[in-house]
């Protein structure tokens, strides 16, 4: 009896599969559970296009995982510099069309690690070394259009929600 319950628990764990798919063409992030979309978010990928080369400021395609989650319990609009909370709550522009000089990282960070050697992992193309994140942005009015410098931008409320729904290690696939 005890072994049957344990086997059922293991089977249900293995069958449950949470993952993220990002569509560059749609500028959307899809949270999936067992291949079914359970949540859709508007995003912004790189204004420079898609690619993995270091210093290209492009969004890398392919298979990744969330390697690190940063910012738990930080306030809405919290600004991160070098992945540390700066102590600043940065303004959020959701309707005002204000362009921000810096590529501000806000509210939460989901740091991506590439899984495909030569594509998004390894020398010259490594997503983790390039600091490719899913993060909040003060330029929420630009969501739905390519606007970042390589990362995946989300609204601050959405990235907090996503942060709370996922764990480190879940797969993230970025498709054109």
N, C-alpha and C positions, 0 to 999 in steps of 0.2 A: 504494500500500500504506500509506504513512505517513498520507495523508489519510483512508483508510478507518478506521484505528485511531483517529485523532483524532475522526472523526465518531462512532464507537462510544462513545468515552469521553464525549463531549458528550451523546449520547443517554442513556447510563446515568446521567449526572449529572442530567439534566433529568427522567428518569423516577423517580429516587429522590426521595422527598418525605417528609421527617420533619416532623411537626407535633404540636401538643398540642391536645387537646380537653378542656375542663373541664365537667363536668355538675354544676350546683348541686343539682338534685333528688336525684342519687345521691351527692353529696359525694365525687366521684371525679375524678381526673385520668388521662387516657388518653394515652400516648405512642404515636403512630401512625407507621408507615413504609409508604408507598404505600397509605394508607387502611386498613391492617391494624393492629389493636391489638397492640403488642409488649410493653407494660408497663402495669399499672394501679396507681394509688396512691390511698390514702385521703387526703382533704383536709378542711379546714374553710374555708368561705367566711364572709362577714360575718353576724354575729348580727343586724344591722340590715336585712338583705335585699339586694335587688339594685337598683342605680341608679348613676348617674354624677355626680350633682351634687356639687360641691366641698363639703367638710365634712359630707357625709351619712354617712360611714363605711360606705357600702354598696359591694358588689362590682359593678364595671361589667361589663355584658354585651357581647358582640360580638367583633369581630375585632381582634386585637392582634398584636404581634411582641415577641420578647425583644429589647429595645434594648441592655441592658447586663447582663453577668454579673459579679457582685462576690463575692469571697471565696475565690478559688482558693487551695488549699493551707492554708486556715485550719483549725484543729482542730475536731473535733466539739463543738458547743455554743458556739462562738465567738459572742459578742454583738456586734452592730453597732448603733452609734448614729450617725445621720446618714450611713449607708452606709460608715462607717469602723469597723474593728475596735477595740473599746473596751479590749482587753487582758484582758477578763473571759471566763471560761468559765462560762456560766450553767447552773444545774442543769436537768435534763430530767426531767419528771414523766410517766412513761408508765403507771404503775399507781396511784400516789398521786394522789388527787383534790385537788391543790393548785391554787387559782386564783391567777394572777399579776396584780398590779395593772397593770403596764405591758403594752403589746402588744410583747413582746420579739421582735426579729428575730435569728434564730440561724443559724449554720453556713454558709449561702449565700443570695445574693439573685439572683433572676432578675427584672429590672426591666422591666415591661411598658409598651409604648407603643401607644395606641389608633390604629386606622386609619380609623375612621368619623367624619367630621366631624359635630359636633352630637350624637353618640351617646357616644363615648369619646375624642374628639379635639377640641380647640378650647376656647375660653374657657368657663369654668364647668363643664366636664365632662371635662377632659383627664386620662386615666389616668396619663400620665407625670408631669405636674405634681402629681398627687394622691399620687405615690409608691406606686403599686400594684405590689406584688411577689408573687412566689411565694417563700416563705422557710420556714425551719425555725421551730419553736415549742417552748417549754418545756412547753406544755400538750398533750403528745401524747395524753393520755387523752381529750381532747375531739375528736380527729379523727373524722370521720364525722358531726359535728354542726356547725351554724352557730355559730361562736365568735369570729371575727376582727373587726377594725375596718376591713374593706374588702379586705384582701389575701387571697391564697390561702395557707393554712398547710399545711405537710407535716411529717412526722416528719423529724428531723434526718438520719438515715441515708438516707432516701428523697430528700430535697432534694439531698444531696451526690451521690447516684447520678444523679439527673436532670440536675444541673448538668454532670456529666461526660459525659452522653450527648447533650446538645444544644449548639447554637451560637447565637451572637447572630444575629438576623434570622429565626429560624424562626417560623412562624405559631402563634398561640395563639388559640383560639376559646373564649369562655366562654358557655355556653348555660344557660338556665334549667332 
